[in-house]
Amino acid sequence: MQYDVVIVGAGPAGLSAAAFAARRKLKTLVLEASSRVGGKPANVYGTKIVDDFIGFPEGVKGKEVGEALLRQAEKFGAEIKCNSRVSKVSIENSDKLVETEDGETYRAKAVIIATGSHSKSFVGGIEGEMEFKNKGVSYELTNPSDLKNKIVLVAGGGATAIETALTLKDIAKEVHLVHRRDSFRADEVLVEQLNKSRVDIIYNSEIIKIQGNNLVTKVTLQNSKTKNKTEMRVDQVIFCFGAIPGSEMLKDLHVEVDQNGIIKVDCDQKTNVTGIYAAGDVAGGAMRISTSIGEGIKAALNAYKYIRQPYWT
């Protein structure tokens, strides 16, 4: 199947790229690995009010952002396919070949990678971590309602950790947030919201042991300054220790990435491989919804120039 542009990922960057590519009358396909579009804002924080999305001073729900972007992309004729996880991107003559895990292959003149990032699935150095993985140990918040009336311990010091704790504050029985330092690296507005919430903050401490029977029942914390240890009763541990960019499918294409797997792009969202672009969290940057949308638009417009080569370029 031949397209002008194939976009990998249907989060804010991918959907905005799709809208602008299709608006320029490029035959556009979006492949999304999961069953729903919208990326993390829609699927992880769907009911949470996003207050840093420019143009909505009162805030807007993450799910609503995803739905609006989808409507706009489809309005201009972009084709969206969910449950289509891309396994490989390669080049054959002048065509880019995009292969999915279910055996489909799509041809395109240009490809935009907008796969975002996924949570790390292993911390290491913590006794009991692997034993209780998926039995009370997780690495992202997938379904907040499952933690109703549970005692939850979130570990981390960035925006994801704080947003996870704030999302659960009115759902879980208790929410504790443990951070190995004495200050957070998240936005000051988020930290202020955290300080005003009922979330219990535990500074200068780390999880060193996780225990339970079939499921997690308690953890051991160690103060990083005094080295004192304390036990805490918990039902769920959520580690929020950074993310891994979704650039794995490019490993055979020799697209340049940094030491963390973030795709290197120039100011036009171009990679070092002609006709391959990247936008959003997978390309680093500010990692915000608004900037991801802007990068997706920029990638689409530059892909249009590459494909159509209009006289004014």
Secondary structure, 3 states (H helix, E strand, C coil): CEEEEEEECCCHHHHHHHHHHHHCCCCEEEECCCCCCCHHHHHCCCCCEECCCCCCCCCEEHHHHHHHHHHHHHHCCCEEECCCCEEEEEEECCEEEEEECCCCEEEEEEEEECCCEEECCCCCCCECCCCCECCCEECCCCCHHHHCCCEEEEECCCHHHHHHHHHHCCCCCEEEEECCCCCCCCCHHHHHHHHHCCCEEECCEEEEEEEECCCEEEEEEEECCCCCEEEEECCEEEECCCEEECCHHHCCCCCCECCCCCECCCCCCECCCCCEEECHHHHCCCCCHHHHHHHHHHHHHHHHHHHHCCCCC
